[in-house]
Amino acid sequence: MENLKKKLWTTLTIIWSILMIAQITLAFFYQKDYLPFAKNLGWVLVFLSAIFGILPIITFRIKGRVEKGKSYMHTKKIVTCGIYSIIRHPQYMAGMLINIGIILISQHWIIVIIGITVIVFNFFDALRADQELIKKFGKQYFDYMNIVPRLNFISGIIRLIKRMR
């Protein structure tokens, strides 16, 4: 059963990856200018997604006790500082932000449909990641889940400010 679940998630990850590439590619060809403000906001979200995408790599390398030569994802401990003191899954958030950004930049119905589909896949993959991390780190990760939100970085910033007081 576990092997079947892993194959299913691998297949779904491949599908949402293809859809995301299709969305980005199609956005170059299908663009409307209904709302110029939305287009500008979309570019801001794409830039913000880059921050959420890059910071975890740096943070994991420095704080995650990753063995030399291994991927930054092979951490030996839970990282709760830096971006991880605000949000548990910043790279999933990066994916969602880039999808929303592309939707706002393109303003085309096909990009909206693909983007929403990818966002839903991303969300469920983040849920799955939490379950995997509970298996890997146990109660320590469960406690971390109660402190830092999964994907809501605004709530995460507010919680961080409250913890710092």
Protein Blocks (a to p, Z undefined) as FASTA:
>chain_A
ZZmmmmmmmmmmmmmmmmmmmmmmmmmmmccffblmlmmmmmmmmmmmmmmmmmmmmmmm
mmnopaehiafklcfbdcfehjllmbmblmlmmmmmmmmmmmmmnopaklmmmmmmmmmm
mmmmmmmmmmmmmmmnommlmmmmmmpcfklmklmmmmmmmmmZZ
